[in-house]
Amino acid sequence: MTKTIPLHLDGSPTVEISPVDKSQVTGVTKMEEGGKCITRNDYGAGSDKSQIITRYLEKNGDYTVINCLMLGEGKVIETKNIYNKL
């Protein structure tokens, strides 16, 4: 499954429908850390679940993605992937 969405870096919210459960998801994308990264925060209406994805393009050309999934009741799953420039 592939999904393409625009990332408005000004922090304005975008609303989409989740392909998984058809619920409404609001996302906010903005540059942070003085322009070092782009962060996207997705959250569902009336849900205690949210996801924050932070993307860094490193000086050496590597691409780092940190995905933090908050499942409610204090449960958090975080992954960090580094894609090396070939």
N, C-alpha and C positions, 0 to 999 in steps of 0.2 A: 504494500500500500504506500502510495506517495501522496504527499500533501504539500502544496506551495501556498504560502501566505505572505503578504507584504509586511515588513517590519517597519512601522513608523517610529523613527528614533526620537520623536518629540514627547513621548510619554502619553500620547492620546490613545484611549482604549479602542480595541477592535473586538467585535463580537462574532463568534463562529459557532457552528454546531459540531459537537464531538462526533467523530465517525464511530466511536465505540458504543456509546449509549444514547446518542442523539440529544444530549442535554446541551444547554447554552453555556458557552465558555467565554469569559472575557479575558483578554490579554493586553498587557501593557509592556511596551518595549522602550528602552532608553539607554543612552550611553552613560557609563559610570566610571568612577575612578579616573577622572580627568581625561576621558576618552580612551582608556586602555582596554575597555571591554564593553560588550553589549549584553544587557540583561533583559530577559523576557519573563514576566510573571503571569502565569495563567491560573485562573480560579473560576470555579463554577458557582452559579447563583444558588445560594442556600446549601452549599456543600462545605464540609470541613476539610476538603482536600484541595491542595494547590501545588503548583510546580513552578520552580524557578530554574531557568536555564541561563547560565552565564558563559559567554564565548569570548576567548582571548585569541588574537593573532599575535604570536610572540615575535620578537625581533629577529629570531633565527629562521622564521618562516613556519614554525610549528603552529598548530591550531589546537587549542585546549578548550574542552567543553566540560563544564561542571553542571550536573543535573541533580537538583534537590527536590525530592517528592515528599510533601507533607501529607500524611494519611489521616490526620486527626488523632486525638487521644495521645499526642506527644510522639507518635511514631514517625520517624524520618528515614528515608532511604536516599543516600547520596552516592553518586558515581562521578568519577573523573576520568575522562578519556583524552589522551594526547595523540594527535595525528602528526606524524613527522613529515616534514617536507622531503620529497624524494629528489 
